Amino acid sequence: MIEGSLLQKHNIKMLSLVEKLKGVKVSLENDTYIDVILQSLPPSYDPFFINLNMSGLIKSIHELINILVQFEKTSRKLKPAVMLAEA
């Protein structure tokens, strides 16, 4: 995922790739799919990784994506607005 791109589009792409792998009978553990999705995220998601590793609550890909969406919404609200003025 490219920094600043839409998470929703990335999530759809990752789910599509998982389904394609399952469709060709690639047998991977659920944790492997989750790790691949996490590794595909940009550095701005590092705080998410820290919280996720501390909680250990992720059991499915869909659960991970729901939590990622919540994280993105929260992080957007917390970003400070920058105002530019000419002196």
N, C-alpha and C positions, 0 to 999 in steps of 0.2 A: 504494500500500500504506500502510495506517495503521501508525504506529509501535507496536510491540508486538504486532501481529497475526501470525498464523502464516504463515511463508514458504511452507510446502508448499501451503497453500490458494491463495496468491497465484500461485505457479508454475503450478498447474493452470489457474487463470483465464487467465494470460498465454498458456500453450500453447493453450488453447481459442480465444482470440482470434486467435492466429497461424493456426491451422487454419481458422477461419472466413474470414479474409482470403484465404487460399490457395484456399478453396472457391469464393469469388466471383471468382476469377481476378485478385486484386490482386497485382501483381508488384512486390515490394520486394526489395532486396538483403538477404542474411542479416545483414550488419552493421547495417542499419536496424532489424531486429527486435531484435537484441541491444541497440542503443542505447535503444530504447523500453523494454525490460525494465529496463535499468539506471536509466533516468530515473524509473521508477515506484517505485523503492526509497526508503525514508525516510533521513534524515540519519545514523542509526546505522550505515548501511552505507558511510559515507565512507571508513573505513580500507580497506574492500574495494575501492573505486574506485581508491585510490592504488596498492594492490598490483596490481590488474588492469592499470592503465595502464602500470605499470613492466614487467610480464611480457609483455603482448601475446599471450598464448597462446590466447585464446578464438577458436575457429573455427566453433562451432555453438551453437545455442540450448540443446540438451541438455547440452553441455559446460558452458555458463554455469550452468545450473540445478544441475548436479552440484557445481560449485565453490561456488555460493551455499549449498547445503545444508551442505557442509563448513565454510564460514565461519560459518554460524549455529551449528553444533555447537561449534566452537572458541570462539566468542565467549560462548556460554552457560557454558562451563567456566571462562572467565576472569573472569566477572562476580563481584565480591566479594559475599559474603553480608552482609546487614545485620541486626544484632541490636538489638532495642529492649529497654530495661529501664527500669523506673520507679524513681526514686531516692527 
